Amino acid sequence: MRDFLKKLDWIVVSVLVFLPITLIGAAIWYSKKYSIGWREISLSVVTFYVLTVTVGVAIHRLWSHAAFKMNKLLEFVFLLLAS
């Protein structure tokens, strides 16, 4: 276990662990100070999932690996959503 802990890049680990915690704390503080409603929260969740699907399916699987073929119109829609 000690060898494993010595091999870790602690700068990367700290960024991957503490940055999300800090951002969640900042979002909670901001929402209490400026009273963010359900509209903003739902838009954030929808935007996150749309970007996740476009990056995962369109950019990565389709354009990087050419894993499948897609209609050009749908490919253009993914391009617009990813940008």
C-alpha positions as CSV (number, residue, x, y, z in Angstrom):
1,M,0.0,0.0,0.0
2,R,2.9,2.4,0.7
3,D,4.3,1.9,-2.7
4,F,0.9,2.7,-4.2
5,L,0.7,5.9,-2.2
6,K,4.2,6.9,-3.2
7,K,3.5,6.5,-6.9
8,L,0.5,8.8,-6.8
9,D,0.8,12.2,-8.3
10,W,-0.5,14.2,-5.4
11,I,-1.0,17.4,-7.4
12,V,-3.4,15.6,-9.7
13,V,-5.1,13.7,-6.8
14,S,-5.7,17.0,-5.0
15,V,-7.1,18.7,-8.0
16,L,-9.4,15.8,-8.8
17,V,-10.6,15.5,-5.2
18,F,-10.6,19.1,-3.8
19,L,-11.6,21.0,-6.9
20,P,-15.1,19.4,-7.2
21,I,-15.6,19.8,-3.5
22,T,-14.6,23.4,-3.6
23,L,-16.8,24.1,-6.7
24,I,-19.8,22.4,-5.0
25,G,-19.3,24.5,-1.9
26,A,-19.0,27.7,-4.0
27,A,-22.2,26.7,-5.9
28,I,-24.1,26.2,-2.6
29,W,-22.8,29.5,-1.3
30,Y,-23.7,31.3,-4.5
31,S,-27.2,29.8,-4.6
32,K,-27.9,30.9,-1.0
33,K,-26.6,34.4,-1.7
34,Y,-28.3,35.1,-5.0
35,S,-31.3,32.7,-4.6
36,I,-30.9,30.3,-7.5
37,G,-34.2,28.6,-8.3
38,W,-35.3,25.3,-9.8
39,R,-35.0,26.7,-13.4
40,E,-31.3,27.3,-13.1
41,I,-30.7,23.9,-11.4
42,S,-32.7,22.0,-14.1
43,L,-31.0,23.9,-16.9
44,S,-27.6,23.0,-15.4
45,V,-28.5,19.3,-15.2
46,V,-30.0,19.2,-18.7
47,T,-26.9,21.0,-20.1
48,F,-24.6,18.6,-18.4
49,Y,-26.4,15.5,-19.8
50,V,-26.6,17.0,-23.3
51,L,-22.9,17.8,-23.3
52,T,-22.0,14.4,-21.9
53,V,-23.9,12.6,-24.6
54,T,-22.5,14.7,-27.4
55,V,-19.0,14.3,-26.2
56,G,-19.3,10.6,-25.4
57,V,-21.2,9.6,-28.5
58,A,-20.5,12.1,-31.2
59,I,-17.0,13.5,-30.6
60,H,-15.4,10.5,-29.1
61,R,-17.0,7.4,-30.6
62,L,-18.1,8.8,-34.0
63,W,-15.3,11.2,-34.9
64,S,-12.3,9.7,-33.0
65,H,-12.9,6.0,-33.6
66,A,-15.3,6.0,-36.5
67,A,-17.1,3.3,-34.6
68,F,-20.4,3.7,-36.5
69,K,-22.1,5.7,-39.2
70,M,-24.6,8.5,-38.6
71,N,-27.0,10.5,-40.7
72,K,-25.2,13.8,-41.7
73,L,-28.1,15.9,-40.4
74,L,-27.9,14.2,-37.0
75,E,-24.1,14.5,-37.1
76,F,-24.5,18.3,-37.7
77,V,-26.9,18.5,-34.7
78,F,-24.3,16.8,-32.5
79,L,-21.7,19.2,-33.8
80,L,-23.9,22.2,-32.9
81,L,-24.7,20.7,-29.4
82,A,-21.1,20.0,-28.7
83,S,-20.0,23.5,-29.6
